[in-house]
């Protein structure tokens, strides 16, 4: 009897540890953040796809096909030692795809609003896009304003100060980037992610609500392999008795 | 205006009534006349008839009537009203009752009815007149709205009984499916009348829904509508042969056409009431759905159209779809579920239109996705079906659905439903996943990035649970599920996907154990053959072109005894005739994928063929392939040949050379034959077609880019003659043509890759043979035939061997690639001029050259690297050396300085020495030193004195100020102390002065001594420093010269300054002059202007003058005319004088 009593707690302890295992390996989880890149375009793009390509693949493709609907890209980054997977939906800038683009606002935690500093019309369109984004998205969505093609200083039509003023006026973060030279590209994405991460820390975003565009990623650990072995341990204990 | 005329001739008994069902007409008078005329004729005729009848009556009792009715207009008719023909013309036997409109047959027998209608102004619908018998319709005549002339025509061919026309789409009629169920007429009529009743009911219901103000009332009406939408009536058609064909007629059409608007209105207005909304949705569902009932199977094709038409009408209004989507927000089951079903049906009917519709509605996809988390399984499952439809072939919707977290949710459902052991829901889930991923690179990327591949691999686990029931464990559902999972995997790594995507997925699949999982299925027992086949195909695509995965696959061992590599086991089944065909294809595909871009694997396979490593006891891949190559089964031959082909294909020609070494022991006693020769022998013996094609493909690949193989091949002249005979033969069917084309290709390759080692078949001689024996055109024609073959294009499309029947197998994918690359080379080599013939070969040579050069460049690169390294070394050495040199230099400098110092010292010493040589020099030196010392001391003392005096004065000054300021405040003792110290200092000063004086005297004495000795010295110096004097003089000369030069310089500078000044002065002058000139120019301009104005004035004057001249002339003329004589000269003179005056 004594032996039996002595055995049981052991089994129990083993089981609980197995049960708690997924929680204890919480650090293995990573946060997944969904973000969009939006911005107008007529014939020539403002470079959203190029920005994404530069960020995910670290390369520049001067001739890029027109984005049809939406394209997906992802990269793992580290913020404050926390693994974060940034999933970016690169949307088409053309007016005809507007209704498609709208479907993506709700599920995104952040958006990169891109214009082309060498074309004023793209800057002038920002207000419409911003209104669209604000109307269809979560009110907490982090929006970063990006003036792309900063390498083409000679053809600049929109001053940096104007971009800054616009961002200040609408409460956005602002940066000028160049997808070609990769200047500020990394920073633009990471700063957006940082801002979102900060909002998670502050409790503005609920990680358990997937509609915010944030969730806990699947773990890479072989935790599920431990479960059967735990059960096996329990069985052995039972057999001994 | 309507004229209805009915008459009946002797017929069987019972009562007949003519009903007016529907009507519509306006009054029109023009035809009245006609009608009147006709009626008069009619009266006339009936009178005749009556006369005749009377005659007949005499002989037998006759039954019949003729009656007519005149109406002002059709509006006088009510629906389903019995028309009473009140004007009876003739009524034999008194069967017809003009009061009620009923005809009661007084005698049993056959009756024939004639019904004649004359209608006009029928501007709406049609008018139907039924002849009913005991309440059921016997026949119907109808009038269409038509032009007047038609009506007139119609009058002549008056529509008359029996015109049993049923108003419904005729295409819904059909012949009886089985002859045993003969319908009696009464049954048919019963059904018809039911249908008529139902239509009436339907109208009333619609009316009620529209007008009733009570919700309950409306609800009941909609419920009834729902019931009606499912009602089926059997209807019939009289065909030409008068056979009755029963058919099922649903009330969908009626309900659809009449009630759709009513129902959508209900959805809008009565949305708050769950019940009525549910009924309305159900009714719409019944109307739209084309679900074939058991009786309706054959007509389903036509009813598809019906559903599609209704759907089209319904979704034409975007707001209808928007409303349905918004209804999804209602949680109530009775609304949500029918909405889902209705949407699914709509999607099925009009996929593209509705997809676009839904895409435009904001958040529509999100709302549909939310259905997947509904706790009620039935809704969730139907939502899956809905999404399956929605995502069909629409990449953008697929992406949005994926964005809405579809993968996660679907995989959750799959797990919940028991993964691969699950039921049809799992199948639906997997179909949806496939839908989302197929041909959608973005979603595939998302699937990979989201770590969802890792979640698939457990689904393939054939856990131990199913092991005991191996044979029975595979339910049909499980087979389907596994199939779908495998397809899912294949979609992700399909060779048609972008390369980098496929590679990334393959990597993940290996890492997460999916490949291992697949291989374990491969080796498990009891797996159904079709699953096994698909698994092999999947493994093929997972390992294809990925080295790590290929290596893993090579290491997989089958659980046999002794354990054999999986590859060998698979090859065993490939060359085994008894295995299913598709399985053998899959194995070949797997083998190909294993060797694709895998040089290590290729050489390993070749190694097993070589005699050195051949082990008698174990079965190797090489043995199996050789066995297959020479077995009696032509398919095995083909498979083995293609497998070997894949082992030698590629850039690396090494394997092709190795394969030449393979020797075969044919039969006892005979010498071994090389593999190459054996292949040729089989070819020459005229094996089966598939065998020959396989071998030819192998040989072509073997020869390509491998001159040694060509050489081997050409050593046996029989080979060449066989090829020539094949190419030049002109008979044979389509497949035989392929063989001939391949022979031509092989022959061409022998030429292109000929290194002219074989004296009997050099490049040139082969070309000659081809041109003479075959002819260029025939050769080219044969060659180009190959690529034109249907099988060729099929094989070239993709690497997967997707064949259903052994006879379809002809070409290999890789071979088609090779053929495409080299076809042109061969053609050029054979057909072209000497030059162009050489082109192909020379290109090859060029390539060789390039290769050589590349190597040279590589060597040079190497050298360059070495050199640069050496340069670096040397540079570092050099810098070190320069550093040491610098050091040494500085040392040298130091030494030089020291040397100079020493020299100087030496110089001074030597001068001293010179001085020191005469007597008394020592003394002088001593004295000098002493003097110096003393002077030094004096200087020191002076300094001290000075310091003291300064301190004294400062102190005194401070003292004075202190005394001035603070005498009264401070105690006088301090001043006294200061005074004392001053005194003391003064005393010291005095002492020092005394000392100084003493010293001075000493100095003066010493000086006098020194002067004495100096004079001695001067004398000595005069002797020694003659030379020095000379140098001094030169130096002075030089300095003087320098001074002179500098003076000159200064004088020159002064001159320069002066000239500058002069320049300035001159410039000033010039400026002044210029100004003057400008002023002058100004003057000149003004003068010019004046001149011009003057000129103008002059011109004006001249003009005036001319005018005056003219006038004068006129006057003169007048005067002359008047008769006065004028002296012209005088006048002119006067004029001139005047002019002068004016000018002046």
Interface residues (C-beta under 8 A of the other chain):
Chain A: X32 X34 X68 X69 X70 X71 X72 X73 X74 X85 X87 X89 X99 X100 X102 X103 X104 X106 X107 X136 X210 X217 X218 X220 X224
Chain B: X359 X360 X362 X363 X365 X366 X395 X396 X399 X400 X403 X404 X405 X442 X443 X445 X446 X449 X450 X451 X454 X455 X458
